[in-house]
Amino acid sequence: MAEEIKIDRVQFNHVLDYIKINPNVDRDVFYSLFVDAMEAAESLKEEAEVFANVNVNFLQVVSYLANEYTFYLATHGRVSQKEIMENEEIRDFIVSIAVDKYYTNEHLAFKSAVLSNRFNPEISTITLYLNFVLGILSRYKMNDPTQTLLVDMLHKGFSQAKCVVELINDGYETEAFSCWRTLHEIECIFILLIKYGEPVIISYLDHMQYARAFRKMIPDKETTDRIFVRIKEEMKSHDLKSKDMKRFIEYGWLYAIPTIGEVTDFKLNFRDGVERCAGLRDKAEIYEMSSEIAHSSPLLIYSDNRKSYYHLITIMNVYESFFRLEKYFASFYLSKLPEEEKQRYYEMRNKYLGQLQACFDLERFRFNHVSKSLPKLEDEQEAE
């Protein structure tokens, strides 16, 4: 039957390049395994009625098989690829696992009840925009905190937004809502670093070192000891006690804000510190609800009764966070791009920012309607 499967080897090699298969893989051996896998996949279609109308996805089969093959090589170091080629039992083992995973994960996977799909404009538009922005940011130097902190935070913020959107799309509304909590924390910190600049950035970096020392992540004991001396001196200057050390390490960088003494009800925490100083205290109630979801409160346990509510409140808030971060990206980073790339971004911005706003307005309208129609949470709990 192998002779009946006609695969263009040039196309096949292009696919292997596309999926970045391990360069040590013998492509002749792998091709023969692929032919076996396609035969097995087609045979299973004939045997199982549930797959009768399924078109076997060439790229997905190759991807599963490539990963199973390289995993087998990594975990069976004494077996050569020549032996695999000649050993029918090993070949059948690798092929059967790849085909099982292809059909089970791609065609029989559990799907939570979903309220949208990746083709809906409220999902597809923000996904397109996030992919475009993340592609631009990936070309910046990153992961050098003293030089790239703001770019790193912006990249993390947009990545977190994409994670939230993907969870929403898969029907995991409460999980997406709890992930938005992290996105909100990132955006609040980023806003403060951008707004106040160098003194706050330097303090934030110092407190990153304090946290590393506190978590015993600095191997040199003398360096760690010096950091703790400095921590205690700074805490004393702010009339803080030993019990306040963890909060100071996490939030003490806020003292570098020039106007911190004018902040009403300031405290070393997120809501009354970071969020308040960032001017986003109006998000405190939503943030608190997201925190309760993250900590498995009744809001999470009874969330299946309120899928529409959590779907809409999450997508609304991820849109708002995205709008804020995108504004800073457009203001501070586009100027550094080559003119041609900058022009492409502006063209995309002009084309899709209006649609994003329309998506947000529609979701807000739906949220207001759903909110009015839902019973109170405590009433739902009593009904259970």
Secondary structure as GFF3:
##gff-version 3
##sequence-region A 1 384
A	DSSP	three_ten_helix	2	4	.	.	.	ID=ss1
A	DSSP	alpha_helix	9	18	.	.	.	ID=ss2
A	DSSP	alpha_helix	27	47	.	.	.	ID=ss3
A	DSSP	three_ten_helix	49	51	.	.	.	ID=ss4
A	DSSP	alpha_helix	58	75	.	.	.	ID=ss5
A	DSSP	alpha_helix	81	86	.	.	.	ID=ss6
A	DSSP	alpha_helix	88	107	.	.	.	ID=ss7
A	DSSP	alpha_helix	121	137	.	.	.	ID=ss8
A	DSSP	alpha_helix	145	169	.	.	.	ID=ss9
A	DSSP	alpha_helix	173	196	.	.	.	ID=ss10
A	DSSP	alpha_helix	198	214	.	.	.	ID=ss11
A	DSSP	alpha_helix	221	237	.	.	.	ID=ss12
A	DSSP	three_ten_helix	242	244	.	.	.	ID=ss13
A	DSSP	alpha_helix	245	251	.	.	.	ID=ss14
A	DSSP	three_ten_helix	252	256	.	.	.	ID=ss15
A	DSSP	three_ten_helix	260	262	.	.	.	ID=ss16
A	DSSP	pi_helix	270	275	.	.	.	ID=ss17
A	DSSP	alpha_helix	276	277	.	.	.	ID=ss18
A	DSSP	three_ten_helix	281	283	.	.	.	ID=ss19
A	DSSP	alpha_helix	284	294	.	.	.	ID=ss20
A	DSSP	alpha_helix	298	301	.	.	.	ID=ss21
A	DSSP	three_ten_helix	303	306	.	.	.	ID=ss22
A	DSSP	alpha_helix	307	332	.	.	.	ID=ss23
A	DSSP	three_ten_helix	334	336	.	.	.	ID=ss24
A	DSSP	alpha_helix	339	373	.	.	.	ID=ss25
A	DSSP	alpha_helix	377	383	.	.	.	ID=ss26
###
